[in-house]
Amino acid sequence: MYSIFFCLGLIFIGIVAGFASGLLGVGGGFIIVPLQYFLLNSSGINSDLAMIVSIATSLAIIIPTALSGAYRHQKLNKDIIRPGIILGISGIIGSFIGGQIAIFIPVNILQIIFAIVLIGVAINMVVDAFKSNKDNSVNDDNQNSLNDDCDNLIENNNSKLNFNLTTAILMGSLVGVLSGLLGVGGGVFMIPILTILFGFKLKKAIGTSSVFISLTAIGGFLSYSISSTVINPIPYSIGYISLINWFLIILFSVPMASIGAKYVYKIPDKTLKLVFSVLILFMAIKLLGISPI
């Protein structure tokens, strides 16, 4: 099962997912889950087990990967910690529940749910990228300077919903369920919520999301680690979590997440949004096909 090709594939996943995690404020699960599924399935693991193992292991990988990115972000912006923790604590509970639900849902249903949500997120981010670019075309330099000085991660004038304890718990729990259900950290859902509903600046939303993800994934990890009815569904595993996959991927994803987080503050908001949208749209289209990649 663990051939050289398989191990090289895991290393590749770690590099790409780690960089995406730090750069985009996501856990990298939208990359980790389908690529792991392909590797496991091509190694002889049946599709149902391959998908559950991919989801479960993804959440275990996301914890140290997101922590690496979150550490880098908080060094550059301390304001992300409090909202990230509030969202993340409720996300832990939601993720645990989502992990329990996923075990009873057919694989093709999981893929369709995942794909539809990602397509919606991608469209919103593309529209928002071009809208923001148009709105900021006049006096762009002065406006950006003002935003940097005054935006302390409180909702701005574009917010549709107030960020408070009640709304944070509600959104954190909802995204947490999706995180546990689909094996993603939740950043693909949380970032649009923070930017579109709460009006957070994108780069600060990315930092907050990194903190949220590192906590939320814990609930899903615990859920999948105790849910297996078989002691070792695959070799070297805890519940549905593959220890070999986990180790080889985090070996590269953790340092790459720190590198990705460093580049966030050097890349324009519009570029970040477009990169984010293209990546998740690509994965969504593949998930709707016969093959998940």
N, C-alpha and C positions, 0 to 999 in steps of 0.2 A: 504493500500500500504506500509506504513512505519512500518513494523512489526519488532520484535526484531531481527529476522534472517536477515532482510534487513539491519538494522542499524549495526549489527555485521559484516556483509559483507563489509559495507562501511569503518568501522574501520580497518578491515584486509587490504583492498586496500590502505588505508592511510599509514599503517605501511610499507608494502612491497614497494609501489611506492615511498614513501619518502626516504627510505634507498637507493633504486636503483638510485633515482635522484641524491643524493649527492655522492654516490660511483662511479657512471658511467658517470656523467655529462649529463644525459638525463633528460627530464622533467618528465619521468615516464608515459607518455601517452600510450606507448605500453602495459602497464599493466592496467592503469586506464580505457582506452576505452573499451577493450573487457570484463573486469570484471564488469564494470558498465552496459554494454549492457546485460549481463547475468542476473544481479539483476533486472534491469528494465523490461526485457522481461518476467522473471519468475513471476513478480508482476502484469502482465496483460497489460503492455504497448506494443502496436504493434511494430513489429521489425523495421519498417522505422523510427518511432518517437524515439524509444529507441536508435537507432544508432546515430541519430542527437543530441539528448540530451546528450549522452555519449561523443561525440566528443566535443560539445560546453562546457559542464561542465568540461571536462578534461583540456581544455585550461585555464579556470578560476582557476582551482586548481593548474595548473603548475606555474602560476605567483608567488604566495607567496612561493611555494615549492622550485622553482628554485632560488628565491632570497635568501632563507635561505642557500642553498648550495653555491651560488655564494659569499655570505658574508664570509663564512668560507674559501672558496678557496682564496679570495683576501687577507685575512689576512696572508696566507702562501705564496702567490705569487702575487705581485702587477702588474706584467707584463701582466696579463690576462685581465685587465680592458679595455685598449684602443682597442685592436682588437675585444674584445667581444662587445663593444659598437658600433663600426663601422659595424660589421656584424649584430648586433641586430636592429639598426635603419632601415636598408633596409629590415630586416626580418619582421618588424611590417607591412610594406606596403604589402609585399608578403603574410603574414598570413591573412590579411584582405581580400585580393583577393581570397585566397584559401577557406576561409569561405563562400564566396558568391558562389563559384563554387560548393562546396560540397552539397549544398541544392538541386541542380538539377541533381545530379548523383545518380543512383540506389545504394542501400546499398551493393549488392553483388559485384558491380564493385569496390566500395571503399575497400572492404575486399580483393579482389584479388590484387589491386594495392599495398595496404599496405603490403600484404604477399610477393609478388614478390620482392619488394624493400628490405624488411627485410632479405630475404634469401640471396640476393646478398651481403648485408652488412655483414651478419654473416660469409659467406664464405671468404670474403676479410679479416675480422678481424682474423679468425683462421689461414689463410695462413700467415698473417703478424706477428702473435704471434710466430709461429714456425720459421719463417725466421729471426725475430729479435733475437730469442734465439740462433739460429745457428751462426749468424753473431757476436754475443757478447760473444761467448764461450771462445775466446782467450783474455787474459788480461781483463776480464770482470770488475774486481774491479777498475782498473785504468781508464778504458773507462767510466764507470758510473760516477766516480768522475769528470772526465773532462766534461762530458755532463752536470752535475749539475751546474758546475761553469760557463760554457760558453754559455749554451742554454738560451737565453733571450726571447724565444717565437718567434724568427725570424726563417724562414725556415732553416732547416739543409741541409746537403749534399744529403739527400735522396729526397728532394723536387722536384716535377715535375712541379710546378707552383709557380711563385713569388707571395708573399702576399703583395698586394698593394691596394689602394683605389678602383680601377676599379674591380679587381678580388674579393675583399671583398664584394662590392655591388652586383655583379653578383651572387655569391654563397649565400650570405645572402638572397637575394630576392627569389632565386630558392628554397632554403630550407624553407623559409618563406611560400611560396605557399603550399608546401607539409605539413607543420605544420598546417596551417589552414584547409587544405583539409582533413587531417587524424586525427586531434585532438591530435597530439603529439607536444612536445616542439621543436623537430627538432634535438635533440642530436644524435639520431640514424643515422641521415644523416650527421650532421655537424662534428662529431668526425672522421669518416673515411675521410672526405674531408680535415680536418686539418692535420691528421696524414699521409695520403697516398699522397694527392696532394700537400699540403703545407709543409709537412715534420716536423710538430710540434711533440715534445715529447708527449707521451700519457697523462701523468698526467697534463701537462700544457694545452693540448687540452681539457681535461675534465673540467678544470677550466674556460677556455675561452668559452666553450660550455654552461656552467651554466649561465654566464653573458648573452650570446646570447639568450638563451631560455627564461630567465626572461623578456626580452624585446619583443621578437618575439610573445610570447603568447598573448600580449596585443592586437595586431591587430586582431587575431582570436576571442578573447573575445568580442571585440567591434562589429565585424561582426555578430556573432551569437546572440548577445544581442539585435540587432535591426532588425534581419531578420525574426522573427516569424510573421506570418500573424494572429496568434491567440494570444490574450493578455496573457493567461496562458495555454500553451499546456499541462502542468502537474501542479499539485498543488505546490504552493510556488516556482515560477520560475520567472526569468527575461529573456524574449525571450525564447531561448532554454536551458538556464542555470538553472539547479536545485539548489536552494539555500540550501536545506537540504543535498543533496549529497556533495555540495561544502564545507559546514561547517564541517560536520562529517569527511570528508577525510582530509582536511587541518589541523584539530585539531591534527592529528597524523603525517601527511606527513611532515609538516614544521619542527618539532623537529627531526624527523627521517632523514631528508635531511641533517641537520647539523651534525648528528652523522655519516652518510654515508660519507660525505665529509672529515671528520676527518680521516677515515680509508684509504682513497685513498693513502695517503703518507706513509702508513705502509705495503702496499701490492705490490708485484712485478708486473711489467708491463704485463708480460706474463699471469699471473693469472687473472688480470683485463680484458684483451682481451678475454680470454677463457670464463670467467663468462658472460661477455657482449654478446658474440656470442651465448652461449647456451640459454640464456634468450630470445633473439630476435628470434632465430631459432624456439624455442618452440612455441612462439606466432604466428609466421608465418605459421607453419604447422597447427595449430588450426584454423587460419583464412581461410585457404584453404579448411577446412572441412565444414560439415553442421553446426556445432556449432562454434561460434567465440572464444571459450576458450578451 
